Amino acid sequence: MLITIAAALTPILIFAGFRSYLNAQDSRAERRNDLVEISDRAIDEVEQVLSTVDTLQQIYEADIVNGDCRGVYATLSPRVPQLSNIAFFDAEGLAACSGLQVSGARVVQLEAFELLRQGQTKVRTDAFFGPQSQAWLFSVMRRVEGPDGDFRGAIAFPLRTDELIRTIRLTNLPEDVELALSDSGGQVFGSARIANVDPAWIESATGDEDGELFVLDVEDQGSVDVVVRAIVDNRIYAIISRPSPGLFSEFTLQPLESIGIPLLSFTLALIAAWLAVDGLVLKWLARLRRLALIYGEGHYNFRIGNEFDNAPDEIQSFARTFDRMANRIAERDSSLRSAIAMRDSAVKEIHHRVKNNLQIVASFLNLQRRQVSDPAARNVISAARHRIDALSIVHQTLYQHERLETVHMQPFLDALLSHLAGALGMDEIRVTIKQDIADIDRPADDAIPIALFLLEAVTNAMKYAFDDNGGTILVRLKEDGDDIVLSVIDDGFGVQEQEDAPKSTGLGSRLMTAFAKQLRADMSSHSQPGEGYTVELRMPTSERVMKATDF
């Protein structure tokens, strides 16, 4: 019932709030526009004065710098009644000449003077109290440069705030509207209502050509509408004020009437509805969420017990269903773990037996080789035995590895290269095999073609790369961007030297090409005469399987 009441009141509340918002926005915009329209002509007058001062500074710069401050001041003061003085300050900030006093006084606005020293062309200062004029001033300062562009000092035209205010009051203003000036710190000049405004208002109005309306509570005067508008370069601000309509104006009573009563009714209904929903639904949904998180982390043996005995029937039924589901998942999980363990054990046993059978076949080939006297036939049998040994090492690695679907390349290739070094008699012919194998895993299906490719590449290097002085073979496996690269590098004759060497039957090269295709890899080779030979197998990393945590 309470929820129904709250739902029924919601459209009324929304409509009333939207209507009040539009009324308030229209009222505020109308009040602001009235004050902005009144201030436009006054602001134009101040901007005209400041523009005139900028022009006169440029015209009379040479005369002022040459020391004729008094003459220039006498000429300009009748034309610019706001002008309080004319001065030229040297690079040290000391007055070299002044229209009202002897030279030697120090510049008052040090911050503005430093901005000119740093390269600004002109600066309009905040308000300051002039020691000679005994009045509040805004100063317009211009940088003076030497022939080579170095800083020589600054020309200052201080303007009296009272004369500037007199200028803006020459326009016809309504009786209840007051115009005043403020600096960027919020200090107000020429106002009987306002002594200071919030600096945040000044910051908000900066860069806003239309100005913004604020409401200020003034002691003994009530609320005052205030529009702050920046003049020229955001150093001087126009402050336009007028008494606010007040608390009991049509702009205030109308929102109270249209939204106050519906809001109170809606709030009471909503509180009652929230208490009901929280007690009947939300509390139990939070418990169900915690239960789901527990099961999501794999703790299927957790049971709810009597935690949901006091819950509504629907939620209680859902929680019990959740509990039964977790129990079934736990049983199935245990069964799957047992099946996977049995499968892994069987596969490892298969790999072990295949390795043993391959070793028996290698032994048969070794016996057969001893009974053959033809060197070519002996070499063919030896090559076949080496390939079978490589397959045996692959299967040995697979059944010794914890994860059957991947092969850790470091121990696998180390075992293979150790076997090749002994089987090919590298020590006897002074050939050293070195390795630089990165910590990489590859799918088990790729282990056999990688092993056989490496066998053929090392065997070819042994046959054709070296003379009686021997040499070095480097086997390197590394990651290179999106690829994994297997390289076999020897420091033997190189391509030209190999032309005079005994020719192979080409079987090894054809096998290497076939293994590269099986691995979805690109095979390349390059050589420099006398600097060895390199064969490279570039495999995509998308086929690489990283090590993972056991199930």
N, C-alpha and C positions, 0 to 999 in steps of 0.2 A: 504494500500500500504506500509506504513512504517513498519507495523507488518510483512508483507511478506518479506521485505528486511532484517529485523532483524533476522527472522527465517532462511532465506537463508544463512546469514553470520555466524550463530552460529556454524554449523559443521566445517567451515573453521577455526574459532577462536579456537574451541576446539582442532582440530588437530594441529594447529600451536603452541598452548600453551603446549600441551602434548609433541610435538617434542622438543620444546625449553627446557622444564623441563628435558627431558631425556638427551639432550646435556649438559645442565648445570651440571646435576648430574654426568654424565660420566667425564666431564672435571674436576670437583672438586675432584672426587674419584681418578682420575689419578694423579693429582697434590699432593694429600695427600699421596697416595701410594709411589710416588717417594721419598718424604721426609722421610716417615716412614722407607722405605727400607734402606736409607742412614744412619738413626739414630740407626738401630738395633745393629750394632757392637759397636758403641760408648756407648750405654746404657748398653750393656753387660759388658763393661770395668768398668763402675761405680758400677754396681751391684756386680761385683767380688771384688772390693775394699771394699765395705760395708760388704759383706759376710766375707771377710778376717778379718776385724776389729772385727765383732761379735765373730768370733772364737778366736782371740787373747785375747779379753777381758776375755773370760771364762778360757783360759789357764793360764793367768798371774794374775787372780783375787787375789789369795792368796798373791803373792808377792807385788802387789800394795797396798792392804789393810794393809799389814805389814809395809808399809812405803818406799818400794824400787821403787818409781816412776821414779827416775832418772836412775837407772840401767835398768829398763824395757824400758824406752824411748830410752836409748842409744842402746839397743839391737834391738828395732823394727824400729827405724827411718830409717835405711838404707833399710829395707825390705819394708816399707810403706812410700814412700817419701811424701805422702799427709798429714802425721801425723804432727800436729803442737805442740802437747803437750800431756802429760798423767797426770791426776790428780785424787785424791780421795777426795771426799767431805764427811764430817761426817753428822750425822743426822740433824745437825743445819744448813747445807749448807756452812760450812767453810772448806777450803782446808786443809786436814790433811797432804797431801804430794803433790808435783808437780815435773814434770820433768824439769821445767825451772825456778822455783822461790821458794822462801821459803814459808812455809805453812802460812795459816791465811787469804788468799784472799777469798772473798765470791763468790759463784756460780753466774754466769751471767744469765743463762737460768732458772729463778725461776719457770716458768710454767711447763717446762719439769721435773724439780726436784720434784715438787709437784705431778705430775702424777706418778713418781716412788714411792714416799712416800705412795700414795694411793693404790699401789699394782701392777702397770705395771712392767714387767720384764725389758724392754728396751724401749728407746725413741730416735728417731732421731729428732733433733731440727730444727727449721727454722734457716736461716742465721743470724749471729750476728757479730759484730765487736770485735775482740779479743783485750783486753787491753794490753797484753804482746806482741803478735805477730804483732800487728798493721796491721791485715789483716782480711778479711771476712772469716768466718768459718762456717762449718756445724758440729755440735757435735753429737757423738754417745754416749749415756749414758746408763749404766746398773745398775740395783738395786742390792745392797749388803745387805744380811740378816745375822742375827746372828743365833746361833744354834737353838734357839727356833722360828725362822722365823720372828723376829721383824726387823724393818727397821734400818739399821746401817749407810746407806749413799749411795753414787753412785760413780761409776767409769766413768770418762769422757775422750773420745778420740776425741778432736777437729781436723777436717780435713780442710785444706786450700782449698778454692774454686778455687784459681788460679791453684793449682796443680791438682785438679780434672778436671778442664777444659783442662789442658795440656794433661791429660790422654786420654780424648775423642778426642782430636785433632790429636792424633798419627795415627788415621785411615785415609785412603786416601779419601778425600772429594772433590767433584766438586768445582770449583773456586767460583761459585755463592752461595754455600750453607754454612751456618754458624751454628755452634753448640754452645750452651750456657747452663747455669744452672739457675734455679729459685727456690725460696722457695715458701711456700704455700701462702705467701702474694702477690706474683707477682713480687718481686724484682729480676731483671735479672743480672747475673754476667758473664763476659767474652764475651759480645756482643758489636760490634761497631755500630750496627743498633738500638738495642732496649734497653731501660733503664728499662722499666716496661711493664708488660702485665696486662690486665684486670683480677682482681681476679675471675670474673665470668668464664673466660676461664679456670683458674686453677680448679675451682669447677666442670666445665663440663668435664674436662679431667680426673678427679679423678675416679679411678675404671675402666677406659677404656683402655684396653691393647693396642689397635691400635692407640690411639690418635685421635684428631679431628683437622680439618683444619680451621684456622681463617685468615682473611685478615685485616692487620693493615696499616693505613696510617701513614707513617713516613715523617717528615719534611725534605725537600730537597732530599728525596729518592723515593718518590711515594709510591705505594702500595707494601706490603710485605706479602707473604704467610707464615703463622706461624703454625707449628704443636706443640702442647703441649702434652708431654707424661710423665706420672708418673713413678718414679723410686723407686722400692722396696716397700716402705710403705707410699706413698703419702705425704712425707715431702720434697723430692727433686724432681724437675721436669726438664726434658730435653726440651730445647727450640730450635727447628730446623726451620730455616728461609731461604727464598729465594725470590728474587724479583718476584712480580706477573706479569702475562702476560700484564696487563694494560687495559685501557678502550678500546683501538682500536685493541685489539687482536681478533683473529678469534672466541674466546669463547664469546666475547661481541657483535661483529657486527652481528653474525649469529642470535642470539635471537632477536636483534632489527629489522633485516630485515624480519624475519619469522613471528613475532608476532606484531610488532609495528603498521604497516599500517592496518592490519586487525582489530586490537584492536581499533584504532581510528575510523574506519568506523562503527564497531559494536557499539561503545559507542554513537556516534551521532544518529544512527538508534534507539538504545534502548531508549535514552532520548525522542525522538519524539514519539515513541510508548507508552512510559509510560504516557506522558502528555495526549495522546488521550484516553488511557484506563482509566486513573484516572478521566477524565472529563465525560466520557460516561458511565462507569460501576461502578468503585469502590466506588465513592461517594454515589451513589444511593444504592448499596448493603449494605453499612454501615448504611444508614437510615433504610433499610428493617430489618437489624439485630436488631437495637434498637427497632423497632416496634414489632418484634417477642418476644424480652425480656419483653416488656410491657405486651403483651397478655399472655406470659408464667407465669407472676406473678398474673394473674387473673383479670387484669384491662380491661375487655372486653368492657367497655363503652367508651374507648378512641377512637377518630375518627381522620383520617389522614387529613381531610380538603383539602386544596389546596397545601399540602407539596410536592406532587409528580407531580404537573402540568407541570413542565419543564423537567421531566425525559423522557428518551426514551420510545416509545410506549409500548414495551414489559414489561419494569419494571413498568410503570404506570398501565398497566392492571393487573399485578401481585399484586401491592399494593391495588388496588380496590377490587380484589378478596379476599385478606387478610382481608380487612375491612368488607366485607359482611360476611365472615366466623366468624369473631369475634362477629358481631351483632347476628348471629344465635346462637352461643354458649352462649351468654349472655341471650337470651330468653330461651333457653333450661335449662340453669343453674337456672334461676329464677323459672321455672316450676318444676324442680326437687326438689328445696328447699321447695316449697309449698307442693309437694306430700309427701316428707319425714316428714314434720311437721305434716301433717294430719295423716300419718301412725303412728307416734310416739304417737300422742294423742289418736288414737284408741287403740293401744296396751296397753297404760297405763290404759285406761278405762277398757279394758278386765281384766288386772291384778287386778284392784281395785274390779271389780265385782266378780272375782274368789275368792279373799280374803274374801269378804263379805259372799259369799256362803259357803266357808269353815268354817267361824266362826259360821254360822247358823248350819252346820252339827255338829260342835264341841259342840254347845249348846244342840242339840238334844241328842248327846251321853251323855252329862253331866246329862240331865234330866233322860235318861234311866238308867244311873248308880245309881241314887238315888233310883230307884224303884227295884233294884236288891239286894237281901240279900246275895247271895253266894259271899264270898270274892274272889274266883278265877275269877268269871265272872266280878266282879267289877274291878279287876286288868286288865283284858283283855280290858274292855271298856276304862279304863284310859289310857292304852298304845296306843290304837287306837286314842283316843282324842289328846294325846301328838303328835302323828305323824301328825295328821291333823293340829294342831296348828303350827307345824314346817313348813308345806306347806304354811300355811297362812302367816307366817312371810316372807317366800321367795317371795311370790307375792307382799306383802306390800313393801318389799325392792325394787323390780323391778319397781313398778310404781312411787316410790319416787326418784329413781335414774335418773340422767340426760341421761345416756347412757343405752339403753335397753339391749344391747348385753353383758354387763358386770355387775358384782356385786362387789362392794367394800366390802372386807371381814371384815374389822374392825367394822363398824356399824351393819352389818348383823349378825355376830356372837355374838356381844354384846347384840343385841336385843333377839336373840335366847337363850343365856345363862341366861339372866334376866328372860325370860319366864319360863325356866326350873327350875330355883331356886325357883320361886313362886309356880309353878304347882306341883313340887315334894316335897314341904314342907321342903326344906333344913334347914331352920332356926330352925324348930321344932326338927329335929334329929341331930342338931349341926354339920352339914356338910357345909363347906365353899367352894364356887367355885371361883377360880381365873383364870385370863386369861392373856396371853401374845401373842397378835395378831399382826403380822407384817403388814405393809402397802402394801397390795397385792390385785390385782384385779383378778377375775376368770371369765370364760365365764358363762353366765346366765344358760346354760344347766347343768353346774356342781353344781350350788347352791343347787338344791334339794337333790341330793345324798349326798353332803357334810353335809347338815343340818340333814338328816335322819341318816347318819352314826354317827354324833356327838350325836344325841339324844339317839341312842341305846347304845353307849359307856358310856355316862354319867349315863343313867338309870341302866346299868349293875353294874357300880361302886357303885351307891346308894344302889342297892339290896344286893350285895355280899361282899363289901370291908370293911364295918365298923361295929362296935358294938355300944352300947349305948353311948359311949364317942364321937362318930362322927369322923370327920377328914377333910381332904382337898382334893379337886379335882382341878388339874391344867390343863387348856386347852391352848395349845401352837400351833401357826401357824408360820412357818418360812421358809425362803429359805435356802437350803443346796446344794450348787453346782448347778447341773442341775436339782434338784428336789425341790418340795415344800412339806413340812412335816407337817401333822396334828397329834398332840400327845395329848392323854388323860391320865393323870398320877394321880394316887391316892396314898395316904400314908397309905393304909389299911393293911389287914392281909397278903396279898401276896398269892401265889399259894397254899401252904400247909394249911394255915388257911382256904382257901375257900373250901377245901375238906369236912369240917364238916358243911359248911354253906348250907342253903336251895338251892336246885338245880333248875336251870331255865329250861324252856321247850326247850331251844336251838333256838327259833325263832329269838331272837335278834342277836345271832352269825351268823345265816344263812343270815339274812338281811344285816349285816355289810359286809359279804363276797360278797354278790350280789352288794352292793353299791360300793365296791372297784373295782370290775370288770367293773362296769359301768363307773367309773372314769379312767379306764386304769391304776390303781394304784396297789401297793403292800402293803398288810396289814401284820403286824407282831406284836407280843406281847412278853413281857418278864417280869420276876418278880424275886425278891429275897425274900425268906421267911421272913416275918416280916417287909419288907421294901416296901410294896405296889406293885402295878401292873401298867404296862404301855402298852397301845395299840397304835400303830403307823400306819399312812396311808401316804405312800410316793407316791406323784403324779408327773408326768413329767412337767417341766416348759414349754415345748413346747406348752402346752395347755393354758398357762397363757396369758391373754390379758392385756397389759399395758394400763394405762389411756392415752387418746389421745385428741387432741383439737377438739372441735365441728366442724361439717361441716360448 
